[in-house]
Structure formats: structure tokens, C-alpha cells
């Protein structure tokens, strides 16, 4: 590969992988949702221009395109669970006139369309193209992608579409994982249930036929909470079954005050957002559970079986309020079914359930990959360890944070790798690192390790990926270079802008975006937290100065 920059010594690996790619490799990107658009833009930014993006539907936007009669995508009332601070692209912020900190799906779609227009991405995107199969041809050493083209989203592509075969040097899976819903009707105890059932994949909004039914929502994620909060306003009875418990945390700490904006790099210096820090301990027992009850919900059967920050956090806490109002009946795991009768853990009497909505997530696979490659066995969830000319973007799931923000960092890293500016380990070393990462994942996320193998700590993972291509802010250097800029970086809420400050070409714009789009004068909790930590900084400084003075006086007294 060609490269205009030398490989930085900080990223040199002992046994780097040797790519055998042409000067301007042909690249196929599957999906033009949030992740696919980020991938296309970042690759073009690095002068990789021989690209085709395959999009199944008629327009860009992925799951953020609402279609009333098509399974998948967002609900009618969907809003983001992460605040705008976590949704800005690193060089393209959400507009100032966005209705609130948690945009509606129409606003998200408009943002993505504006992004595609601004960076002139449409000429590279091929819509109404269904990817049926992708595999590596060992003879040609090319990725073969079989597509059916020309079918609208409501048409069967295999019947209506025209079959075509494409070849690529690099294949990028940016289609996410909301494709193959997991419906546990063949497992115990649901295989004995005889009532109606569906998956959240098919849910759009409450329907009139739910009014006289007893509904059960199965799942502990944010989709389950959103569905339950809507359904309970219509149905006769609404039950919500969470098998293994889950942490609940409200997405706000007051009107116009997103909770996720409280987390800063300044807190990281003190250990906050660390898995075992004393600040996390205080945050759990003094703040979260004192205000919102044990486990963030106060509901016994929903108690998590892991420590705070060691599992997924459900930020759609409206469900808990509905429980308090008697509109939702909390239940644990289903243990037995007979007809429409369902027994839940800890209860001797069954509940009669007419309709079950499974919010049980999606299978962790990519159905078009013929040989079964998946991101769960990829190096840092990105590069396939057997053949890193295949990469996966946008599949990690942060416990707090946003998938798109991490996907953009992944895309920027991948573009740097494929242009030879940085290196990754050889396949054997990557495989060993994946095994070590899996061991750590099981230790850090014991409850969700099996069901959510892509679960990550947003702040750790973003720093880890950014460091691999020198985009992580160098705080020590900034402290001595410009203390005012250092303070702005460490005390600002997390945003993708932080990972543009090391590049001289984008630094000024990034710092301006940090100040304009993330600092909120009205966010009391954010500023109060910053002031508390600043006070702690001053105390440490005074203690150090006092200790130095004590040693100095002790030495002088000896002479």
C-alpha cells in the first residue's frame, strides 16, 4: 500500500500483518446507515475512492428510516437513548435547532441525509441492492459479493431483482445486527406457550387489538422498556419479564440535563468510569440507589446479578415509573408454560398471557457471510483475524454511550490501516489478543458475557481504538503546552470532537465544537461535578505542597 506518512513508532507492532493490496483497492461497504455513511466518508477522506456502498432500501439512513409496514427499523415514537453529545460526528455536529438532547428518529434521519449531502456521498451509494452472499475466492484472493439489484424494499429481491456478482479487495460489513431477530419459541419454557407472540422487530406502535388483551414484554433492554411503556397505556394487563435482572439509570438528571454528559476525562483521572473505583462505589450507593432504589429500579425481581458498570445499563427508565403507577407488573424469568398460562420465577400462581412481545435482541451473525465470519471473533471487534481485508464496523454495544460514535472511530482506524499509515498485528497475534480480550470480557461483564459479547465500556473502548491511530488526546503534553486547552479537553463532556484535537488540520474546529456543542451553562450536575473534582485537585496539590514543605523544614532543622 502507498502511504504519505511514516508509521508512528508508538503504533509499531512486533509482527505486523502484511497487506497485499493494490494502490487504490476496490472496496465494498454493506449498508448505508449511520455506520456505513461514516465508513464511506472516512475512507474517502484517506483517498480511498474505488468504493461501492450497497443499500437494500431506496434511501440512506438504515434503521432510522421509519416504515409503517416493513419489519425492522425504529418505532413510531423512537428517540435516541444517548444524548446529542454522544451522537455528533467528529467533524459534523447536530444542528443547533435540534428539538432536544435526545433527537426523534426523524431528526436523526435528517442529520444522516445532511451528512451524506455535505460530504457528497451519494454517488458511491447503490440503493435497492440486496446482498445475498459474500465470500472470499481463494483462487483470485478477492471478496465475491452476490447481489440482487432493482427490488424495492417491499419486493422480494430474489424474485424481482437482477443478480450480479462483484469483486472487491476489501469488504466492510456496516449493516449492524438488527437483521436476524432471536425468538426463543423453540426453547424452554416458551416452546409450550400457545398464545400469540411477536418480536420487537415487527413492532411499530400500539394497535387497537391490544386493548382487551393481557400482554407480556420479555426482555430487559431499552426496546423492551419502550414497548412496555407504550403498551401498558392500552392493554388490560401488562407484564414485563426480565430473566437475569438489569441496571436501570435515568437518561437525565433534570430537565435539559442529560445524565451521560456528566462523564468527563477529568473524572477518569480520578478513577470514575473505572470498573472498581471508589468513585463508582459512591456513585452507586450515594447517588443512583439512594435516588432510584436498589439496582436503579427498586424492583426485587429485576435486580441485576452484577456490580454497577459491570453490565448493560437500561437508560429507558420510564418503565419503572409505570410500575409505580400500577400499569406494569414486574416479573422475573418465565419458568413454565401451559397454553396461555405462564409461571414466572418466585411465583406459585401462573399469569394468563394473551400475547408475548419478545424484545430478546438479534442473533450475533451476518446472514450474508457464507463462511460465518462474525465480529465477536474479530480483533478489537473490527478486523477478521483470519483475513483482515474483512472488517466489521458498528457492532459493539456500549453500556452507556452510542454505537455510532464508536463506529466512526472504528472506521477512521480501518481507513488508516488500509492506507498503510498504521499497522495491526499478524493474524496469529490478533487471534491471541482476541482470546485474552474474551477472558477479560467475561471477568468484567459476567452477567452479559454470553448474551452481549460485544458489550464495551464506551470511554475505555473509544480511548483504546483512538490510541491505535494516535487520535487519543495526549493530556500530559497538553498540560505543559497549553493548560487552558488541557482544561477544556479534560473537563468537557465526552464527544467525538475530542478525537480530532491531535490533528493540526482539525484542531481549531474540534476545540470550537467542544465549547459550542458540549458545554451547557444550564447543566447544573455537569458543572457541580466538575467543581467537586476541581476542589479535589486543589486538595491534592495543597497536600503535596504541604508534604514538600514538611520535608524541607525537616532537612533544614537537621543543619
C-alpha positions in Angstrom: 0.0 0.0 0.0 1.0 3.6 -0.6 1.4 5.9 2.4 2.1 9.6 2.6 3.1 9.3 6.3 5.7 7.2 8.1 4.3 4.6 10.5 4.5 6.2 14.0 6.8 4.4 16.4 4.1 4.3 19.1 2.0 2.0 16.9 4.6 -0.3 15.6 3.8 -4.0 16.4 6.3 -6.8 16.7 4.9 -8.9 13.9 2.7 -6.6 11.7 0.3 -8.0 9.2 1.4 -7.7 5.6 -1.4 -6.5 3.4 -1.1 -7.3 -0.3 -3.4 -4.7 -1.8 -3.3 -2.6 -4.9 -2.6 1.2 -4.7 -6.3 2.1 -4.8 -8.1 -1.1 -3.7 -11.7 -1.8 -4.7 -13.8 -1.6 -1.5 -17.3 -2.9 -0.9 -19.3 -1.5 2.0 -22.6 -3.2 3.0 -25.1 -0.8 4.5 -25.7 2.9 4.3 -27.0 3.6 7.8 -25.1 5.6 10.4 -22.1 3.3 10.3 -22.0 2.8 6.5 -22.0 6.6 5.9 -19.2 7.1 8.4 -17.2 4.4 6.8 -17.6 5.8 3.3 -16.7 9.3 4.4 -13.6 8.4 6.3 -12.4 6.1 3.6 -12.8 8.9 1.0 -11.0 11.2 3.4 -8.0 8.9 3.2 -8.1 9.0 -0.7 -9.7 5.5 -1.0 -12.1 6.3 -3.8 -12.8 3.0 -5.5 -15.9 2.3 -3.4 -19.4 0.9 -3.7 -21.9 1.0 -0.9 -24.8 -1.5 -1.1 -28.0 -0.3 0.4 -31.1 -2.6 0.5 -33.7 0.1 0.6 -34.4 3.2 -1.5 -32.6 5.7 0.8 -29.8 6.1 3.3 -30.4 6.0 7.0 -30.6 2.3 7.9 -32.8 1.6 11.0 -33.6 5.3 11.3 -35.9 5.3 8.3 -39.4 4.7 9.7 -41.6 2.4 7.6 -45.0 1.6 8.9 -45.5 -1.8 7.1 -41.9 -3.1 6.9 -40.4 -5.1 9.8 -37.3 -3.7 11.5 -36.2 -0.1 11.9 -37.3 2.3 14.5 -40.7 2.6 16.4 -43.1 5.4 15.7 -42.0 7.3 18.8 -38.3 6.3 18.9 -35.9 8.8 20.3 -32.2 8.2 21.0 -31.2 6.9 24.4 -27.8 8.7 24.1 -27.6 12.5 24.2 -26.5 14.6 21.3 -23.0 14.9 22.8 -22.5 11.2 22.0 -24.1 11.5 18.6 -22.2 14.3 16.9 -19.9 13.2 14.1 -16.3 14.3 14.9 -16.4 17.0 12.2 -20.2 17.4 11.6 -22.3 18.3 14.7 -26.0 18.0 15.1 -27.7 21.3 14.2 -28.4 23.8 16.9 -32.2 23.7 16.3 -32.5 20.0 17.2 -35.6 19.8 19.3 -33.9 18.3 22.4 -30.8 16.4 23.7 -32.5 13.1 22.6 -33.4 13.5 19.0 -36.5 12.0 17.5 -35.9 9.4 14.7 -37.0 12.0 12.1 -34.3 14.4 13.2 -31.7 11.6 13.2 -32.6 10.7 9.6 -32.4 14.3 8.6 -28.9 14.5 10.2 -27.8 11.5 8.2 -29.2 12.8 5.0 -27.5 16.2 5.5 -24.2 14.3 6.3 -24.4 12.4 3.1 -25.2 15.6 1.2 -22.4 17.7 2.9 -19.7 15.1 2.1 -21.0 14.3 -1.3 -21.5 10.6 -0.6 -24.5 9.7 -2.8 -22.5 8.9 -6.0 -20.9 6.0 -4.2 -24.2 4.5 -2.8 -26.1 1.9 -4.8 -29.7 1.7 -3.5 -32.2 -1.1 -3.9 -29.5 -3.7 -3.7 -29.8 -6.8 -1.6 -26.6 -8.6 -0.6 -27.4 -12.3 -0.8 -23.9 -13.7 -0.2 -20.3 -12.7 0.4 -17.2 -15.0 0.5 -13.5 -15.0 -0.3 -12.4 -16.6 -3.6 -9.2 -18.3 -2.7 -8.1 -18.5 -6.3 -8.4 -14.8 -7.1 -7.9 -13.7 -3.5 -10.9 -11.4 -4.0 -14.1 -10.9 -2.0 -17.0 -12.0 -4.0 -20.4 -10.3 -3.3 -23.5 -11.7 -4.9 -26.3 -9.1 -5.1 -29.9 -8.8 -6.4 -30.5 -5.3 -7.7 -33.5 -3.2 -8.5 -36.1 -4.5 -6.0 -37.9 -2.1 -3.8 -37.9 -2.6 0.0 -41.4 -4.2 -0.1 -40.5 -6.6 -3.0 -38.7 -9.9 -2.9 -35.2 -9.2 -4.2 -34.6 -12.8 -5.3 -37.8 -12.7 -7.5 -37.7 -9.2 -8.8 -34.1 -8.2 -8.6 -31.3 -8.8 -11.1 -28.5 -11.0 -10.0 -25.0 -9.5 -10.2 -21.6 -10.6 -8.9 -19.0 -8.1 -7.7 -15.3 -8.5 -6.7 -13.5 -6.5 -4.0 -10.1 -6.3 -2.4 -11.6 -5.1 0.9 -15.1 -5.9 2.3 -16.7 -3.8 5.1 -19.7 -5.0 7.0 -21.5 -1.9 8.2 -25.0 -3.4 8.3 -25.3 -3.7 12.1 -27.0 -6.6 13.8 -30.7 -5.7 13.7 -31.4 -8.2 10.9 -31.9 -11.6 12.4 -34.3 -11.4 15.4 -33.9 -14.0 18.1 -37.3 -15.5 19.0 -37.0 -18.2 21.7 -40.1 -20.2 20.8 -38.1 -23.3 20.4 -36.5 -23.1 23.9 -37.8 -24.0 27.4 -40.3 -22.8 28.6 -41.7 -20.9 25.6 -42.0 -23.9 23.3 -45.1 -24.9 25.4 -46.7 -21.4 25.1 -49.8 -21.4 22.8 -50.8 -17.8 22.8 -49.9 -15.1 20.3 -46.4 -13.9 20.1 -44.2 -11.5 18.0 -40.8 -9.8 18.2 -40.0 -6.1 18.7 -38.6 -6.3 15.1 -42.2 -6.2 14.0 -43.4 -3.6 16.5 -44.1 -0.1 15.4 -46.7 1.3 17.8 -49.7 0.1 19.9 -52.5 -1.4 17.9 -56.2 -1.4 18.7 -56.3 -5.2 19.2 -54.0 -4.9 22.2 -56.7 -3.1 24.2 -58.5 -6.1 25.6 -55.5 -8.4 26.0 -53.1 -9.4 28.6 -49.6 -8.5 27.2 -46.2 -9.7 28.3 -43.0 -7.9 27.3 -39.9 -10.2 27.5 -36.5 -8.5 27.8 -34.5 -6.1 29.8 -33.2 -3.7 27.2 -34.3 -0.3 26.1 -36.5 -1.6 23.4 -38.4 -3.7 25.9 -38.8 -0.7 28.2 -40.1 1.5 25.4 -42.6 -1.1 24.2 -43.8 -1.9 27.7 -44.2 1.9 28.5 -46.5 2.3 25.4 -48.4 -1.0 25.6 -49.3 -0.6 29.3 -51.4 2.5 28.4 -53.7 0.4 26.3 -53.8 -3.2 27.3 -55.8 -4.8 30.1 -52.7 -6.1 31.9 -49.1 -5.6 31.1 -46.3 -7.8 32.4 -42.6 -7.2 31.9 -40.3 -10.2 32.3 -36.6 -9.7 32.8 -34.7 -13.0 33.0 -31.4 -12.0 34.7 -32.1 -8.6 36.0 -30.7 -5.3 34.8 -29.3 -2.0 36.0 -31.6 1.0 35.4 -30.3 4.5 35.1 -32.3 7.5 34.0 -31.1 9.3 30.9 -31.4 12.7 32.6 -30.5 14.3 35.9 -33.1 17.1 35.4 -34.8 18.8 32.5 -32.3 19.7 29.8 -29.6 17.9 31.7 -28.5 14.6 30.0 -27.0 12.1 32.5 -24.4 10.8 30.1 -22.8 14.3 29.8 -21.7 14.2 33.4 -18.8 11.8 32.4 -15.5 13.6 31.5 -11.9 12.8 31.1 -11.3 14.7 34.4 -13.3 12.1 36.2 -11.3 9.4 34.5 -8.1 10.8 36.1 -9.7 10.2 39.5 -10.9 6.7 38.5 -14.6 7.5 37.8 -15.9 5.2 35.0 -13.3 2.7 36.1 -14.8 -0.7 36.9 -13.7 -0.9 40.6 -13.0 2.7 41.6 -14.2 4.2 44.9 -16.0 6.9 42.9 -18.1 4.3 41.2 -18.9 2.8 44.6 -20.0 6.2 45.9 -21.9 6.8 42.7 -23.8 3.6 43.1 -24.7 3.8 46.8 -25.0 7.5 47.4 -26.4 8.7 44.1 -28.0 6.0 41.9 -29.5 3.7 44.5 -30.3 6.4 47.0 -32.4 8.3 44.4 -33.8 5.4 42.3 -33.7 2.4 44.5 -31.7 -0.8 44.6 -30.4 -1.7 41.1 -31.7 1.6 39.9 -35.3 0.4 39.9 -36.1 -0.8 43.5 -37.9 -3.9 41.9 -36.7 -7.1 43.6 -37.3 -9.4 40.7 -35.4 -7.1 38.4 -32.2 -6.9 40.5 -29.0 -7.3 38.4 -26.6 -10.1 39.2 -23.5 -7.9 38.7 -21.9 -4.8 40.1 -22.6 -1.3 38.8 -20.7 -0.7 35.5 -20.2 -4.5 35.1 -23.3 -5.0 32.9 -25.6 -3.3 30.5 -27.4 -0.2 31.8 -31.0 0.4 30.7 -31.5 4.1 30.2 -35.2 3.9 29.3 -36.4 4.2 32.9 -40.0 5.2 32.2 -40.9 1.6 32.8 -40.1 1.9 36.5 -42.5 4.9 36.8 -45.2 2.8 35.2 -44.6 0.1 37.8 -45.0 2.7 40.5 -48.3 3.6 38.9 -49.5 0.0 38.8 -49.6 0.0 35.0 -46.8 -2.6 34.6 -46.4 -5.8 36.7 -42.8 -6.7 37.1 -41.8 -10.4 36.6 -38.6 -12.4 36.6 -37.8 -15.2 34.2 -40.5 -17.4 32.7 -40.0 -21.0 34.0 -43.0 -22.9 32.8 -45.8 -22.5 30.2 -49.1 -24.4 29.6 -51.3 -23.0 26.9 -51.6 -19.3 27.7 -50.6 -19.8 31.3 -47.1 -18.6 32.2 -45.3 -19.3 35.5 -42.6 -16.8 36.5 -39.7 -17.4 38.8 -40.6 -16.9 42.5 -44.4 -17.1 41.9 -46.5 -20.2 42.6 -49.5 -19.0 40.6 -49.4 -18.5 36.8 -50.4 -15.4 34.9 -52.7 -15.7 31.9 -50.9 -14.1 28.9 -52.7 -13.5 25.6 -49.7 -12.0 23.6 -46.0 -12.1 24.2 -43.7 -9.5 22.6 -40.2 -10.7 22.6 -37.6 -7.9 23.0 -34.8 -10.5 23.0 -32.4 -8.9 20.6 -30.8 -10.3 17.5 -28.6 -13.2 16.6 -24.9 -12.1 16.5 -24.3 -13.0 12.9 -24.2 -11.6 9.4 -26.5 -13.9 7.3 -24.8 -13.0 4.0 -21.4 -14.2 5.1 -21.1 -17.6 3.6 -18.3 -18.8 5.9 -19.9 -17.5 9.1 -17.4 -14.7 9.9 -18.6 -12.6 12.8 -17.4 -9.5 14.7 -17.3 -11.4 18.0 -14.1 -13.2 16.8 -12.6 -10.1 15.3 -9.6 -8.1 16.5 -11.0 -5.3 18.7 -14.4 -6.2 17.1 -13.1 -4.8 13.8 -10.6 -6.9 11.8 -11.3 -10.5 11.0 -8.4 -12.5 12.4 -8.2 -14.9 9.5 -8.3 -12.3 6.8 -8.2 -8.6 7.9 -9.3 -7.4 4.5 -12.7 -8.1 6.0 -13.7 -5.7 8.7 -16.8 -5.2 10.9 -17.9 -1.7 11.9 -20.7 -0.5 14.3 -21.3 -3.8 16.1 -20.0 -3.0 19.6 -22.7 -2.2 22.2 -21.7 0.4 24.9 -23.2 0.0 28.3 -23.6 3.8 28.3 -22.8 5.8 25.2 -23.6 5.4 21.5 -22.9 2.9 18.8 -22.4 5.5 16.0 -19.7 7.3 17.9 -17.7 4.2 18.4 -18.3 3.2 14.7 -16.8 6.4 13.5 -13.6 5.8 15.5 -13.5 2.2 14.1 -13.9 3.5 10.6 -11.2 6.1 11.0 -8.8 3.4 12.3 -9.7 1.0 9.5 -9.0 3.6 6.9 -5.6 4.4 8.4 -4.8 0.7 8.4 -5.8 0.1 4.8 -3.7 3.0 3.6 -0.7 1.7 5.3 -0.3 4.6 7.8 -0.6 2.3 10.7 -0.2 -1.4 11.3 -2.1 -4.2 13.0 -0.6 -7.5 14.4 -0.3 -10.6 12.2 -3.2 -13.0 12.2 -1.8 -15.3 14.8 -1.1 -12.5 17.2 -4.5 -11.0 16.6 -6.1 -14.3 17.4 -4.2 -14.5 20.7 -5.3 -11.0 21.6 -8.9 -11.8 20.9 -8.7 -14.8 23.3 -7.2 -12.5 26.0 -9.9 -9.9 25.4 -12.6 -12.6 25.8 -11.2 -13.6 29.1 -11.2 -10.0 30.3 -14.8 -9.5 28.9 -16.1 -12.5 30.9 -14.4 -11.1 34.1 -15.7 -7.5 33.6 -19.2 -8.3 32.3 -20.0 -11.7 33.9 -23.8 -11.4 33.6 -23.9 -10.3 29.9 -20.8 -12.1 28.6 -22.9 -14.7 26.7 -25.9 -12.6 25.6 -23.9 -9.4 24.8 -20.4 -10.5 23.8 -19.9 -7.1 22.1 -20.7 -5.1 25.3 -18.0 -2.5 26.0 -17.2 0.4 28.3 -17.7 3.4 25.9 -14.9 5.5 27.4 -12.3 2.8 27.6 -13.1 1.4 24.2 -13.0 4.8 22.4 -9.7 5.7 24.0 -8.3 2.2 23.1 -9.3 2.5 19.4 -8.2 6.2 19.2 -4.8 5.4 20.7 -4.2 2.8 17.9 -4.0 5.6 15.3 -2.8 8.4 17.6 -6.1 10.2 17.9 -6.4 9.9 21.7 -5.7 13.3 23.3 -2.3 13.4 24.9 -3.2 15.0 28.2 0.2 15.3 29.7 1.6 17.1 26.7 -1.4 19.4 26.6 -0.9 20.3 30.2 2.5 21.7 29.5 1.8 23.0 26.1 -1.4 24.9 26.8 -3.1 24.5 30.3 -6.3 26.3 29.1 -6.7 23.8 26.2 -5.9 21.0 28.6 -8.6 22.1 30.9 -11.1 22.3 28.1 -10.3 18.8 26.9 -10.4 17.1 30.3 -13.5 18.9 31.7 -15.8 18.7 28.7 -18.4 16.0 28.3 -17.4 13.1 26.1 -17.8 13.7 22.4 -16.2 12.6 19.2 -14.7 16.1 18.8 -12.1 15.1 21.4 -10.5 12.7 19.0 -9.8 15.5 16.4 -7.7 17.7 18.7 -4.4 15.9 17.9 -4.6 16.7 14.2 -3.4 20.2 13.5 -5.7 20.4 10.5 -8.9 19.8 12.5 -7.8 21.0 16.0 -9.3 24.5 15.9 -12.6 23.3 14.6 -12.7 20.5 17.2 -12.0 22.8 20.1 -14.7 25.2 18.9 -17.2 22.3 18.6 -16.3 21.1 22.1 -17.1 24.6 23.5 -20.2 25.3 21.5 -21.9 21.9 21.3 -21.0 20.1 24.6 -20.6 22.8 27.3 -24.0 23.5 28.7 -24.4 26.6 31.0 -27.7 25.2 32.4 -26.4 21.7 33.2 -26.1 22.0 37.0 -25.0 18.4 37.6 -22.2 18.6 35.0 -20.7 21.8 36.4 -21.2 20.7 40.0 -19.3 17.5 39.3 -16.5 19.4 37.6 -16.3 21.8 40.6 -16.1 19.0 43.1 -13.3 17.3 41.2 -11.5 20.6 40.8 -11.7 21.0 44.5 -10.3 17.5 44.9 -7.4 18.5 42.5 -6.7 21.6 44.7 -6.7 19.5 47.9 -4.2 17.1 46.3 -2.0 20.0 45.2 -2.1 21.5 48.7 -1.3 18.2 50.3 1.7 17.7 48.0 3.0 21.2 48.7 2.5 20.7 52.4 4.4 17.4 52.3 7.2 19.1 50.3 7.3 22.0 52.9 7.4 19.5 55.7 10.4 17.6 54.2 12.1 20.9 53.5 11.7 22.1 57.1 12.8 18.7 58.4 16.0 18.8 56.4 16.8 22.4 57.3 16.3 21.6 61.0 19.0 19.0 60.8 21.5 21.5 59.7 
